[in-house]
Amino acid sequence: MTLLQPAVLEAMRKIFEASGDPVWWADKEGGVCCGRPLKMSGELQAARRLMDYNVELFRKHEITTLVTSCPICLRVFKEDYALEGIEVLHHSQYILRRIEEAKLTVVGTDMQLAYHDPCELGRGLKIYKEPRKLLAKVAFVQKFKQAKKNSLCCGGSLANLQLTAPQEKAIAADAARVYAKKGADMLVTACPQCKDSFKRTSPIPVKDLSEVIAERLVASKQKLPGNIGMS
């Protein structure tokens, strides 16, 4: 999904470069789908072969940390892969860690942001704190009742196989209106699928949190040990 959002890839390139981390881009350099679509369709053996192929690539490139912007991939890597010795992080967790380690520096702004909790990242993996803490370093993050476990779906879940395109668009539009109602300058999410869904209907600009952070970066050239894999 990240490959379908070039702005997210570019934002992460800037962030990795500023952090000094050496990066191997899995999706660009031989890596393939995480395997969830095959697994959901019942093709379990094919999904396992695909997962084993990815693991071989990670080992070949001596990856110590695997970073993904896609919550679905994150969950699959954590739950279905044998990745002993490889830490798996959502990009919000990685970016926040590097800022707290003073490997990345950001400057604040007076923007007001509406943050949307993606279904798989929030209800699926209970990752609520890191994205908010990260965004709060550069802007004011508005509060909503429709947040965390009560977050609204963007309508674009890969599991919604019975929804028509107009139905998905209507769900996204309804949710976007809720998140725009307090006058936020921008709707920010942490999932490439959610970003794609909201961009079609939101009355305010929509960005991934990595884009917000990349725009507020102060460059650094310090090199760090270990290899990062980005998927």
Secondary structure in CASP SS format (residue, H / E / C, confidence):
PFRMAT SS
TARGET T0000
AUTHOR 0000-0000-0000
METHOD secondary structure of the structure
MODEL  1
M C 1.00
T H 1.00
L H 1.00
L H 1.00
Q C 1.00
P H 1.00
A H 1.00
V H 1.00
L H 1.00
E H 1.00
A H 1.00
M H 1.00
R H 1.00
K H 1.00
I H 1.00
F H 1.00
E H 1.00
A H 1.00
S H 1.00
G C 1.00
D C 1.00
P C 1.00
V E 1.00
W E 1.00
W E 1.00
A C 1.00
D C 1.00
K C 1.00
E C 1.00
G C 1.00
G C 1.00
V C 1.00
C C 1.00
C C 1.00
G C 1.00
R H 1.00
P H 1.00
L H 1.00
K H 1.00
M H 1.00
S C 1.00
G C 1.00
E C 1.00
L H 1.00
Q H 1.00
A H 1.00
A H 1.00
R H 1.00
R H 1.00
L H 1.00
M H 1.00
D H 1.00
Y H 1.00
N H 1.00
V H 1.00
E H 1.00
L H 1.00
F H 1.00
R H 1.00
K H 1.00
H C 1.00
E C 1.00
I E 1.00
T E 1.00
T E 1.00
L E 1.00
V E 1.00
T E 1.00
S C 1.00
C C 1.00
P H 1.00
I H 1.00
C H 1.00
L H 1.00
R H 1.00
V H 1.00
F H 1.00
K H 1.00
E H 1.00
D C 1.00
Y C 1.00
A C 1.00
L C 1.00
E C 1.00
G C 1.00
I C 1.00
E E 1.00
V E 1.00
L E 1.00
H E 1.00
H H 1.00
S H 1.00
Q H 1.00
Y H 1.00
I H 1.00
L H 1.00
R H 1.00
R H 1.00
I H 1.00
E H 1.00
E C 1.00
A C 1.00
K C 1.00
L C 1.00
T E 1.00
V E 1.00
V C 1.00
G C 1.00
T C 1.00
D C 1.00
M C 1.00
Q E 1.00
L E 1.00
A E 1.00
Y E 1.00
H C 1.00
D C 1.00
P C 1.00
C C 1.00
E H 1.00
L H 1.00
G H 1.00
R H 1.00
G H 1.00
L C 1.00
K C 1.00
I C 1.00
Y C 1.00
K H 1.00
E H 1.00
P H 1.00
R H 1.00
K H 1.00
L H 1.00
L H 1.00
A C 1.00
K C 1.00
V C 1.00
A C 1.00
F E 1.00
V E 1.00
Q C 1.00
K C 1.00
F C 1.00
K C 1.00
Q C 1.00
A C 1.00
K H 1.00
K H 1.00
N H 1.00
S C 1.00
L C 1.00
C C 1.00
C C 1.00
G C 1.00
G C 1.00
S C 1.00
L C 1.00
A C 1.00
N C 1.00
L C 1.00
Q C 1.00
L C 1.00
T C 1.00
A H 1.00
P H 1.00
Q H 1.00
E H 1.00
K H 1.00
A H 1.00
I H 1.00
A H 1.00
A H 1.00
D H 1.00
A H 1.00
A H 1.00
R H 1.00
V H 1.00
Y H 1.00
A H 1.00
K C 1.00
K C 1.00
G C 1.00
A C 1.00
D C 1.00
M E 1.00
L E 1.00
V E 1.00
T E 1.00
A C 1.00
C C 1.00
P H 1.00
Q H 1.00
C H 1.00
K H 1.00
D H 1.00
S H 1.00
F H 1.00
K H 1.00
R C 1.00
T C 1.00
S C 1.00
P C 1.00
I C 1.00
P C 1.00
V E 1.00
K E 1.00
D E 1.00
L H 1.00
S H 1.00
E H 1.00
V H 1.00
I H 1.00
A H 1.00
E H 1.00
R C 1.00
L E 1.00
V E 1.00
A C 1.00
S C 1.00
K C 1.00
Q C 1.00
K C 1.00
L C 1.00
P C 1.00
G C 1.00
N E 1.00
I E 1.00
G E 1.00
M E 1.00
S C 1.00
END
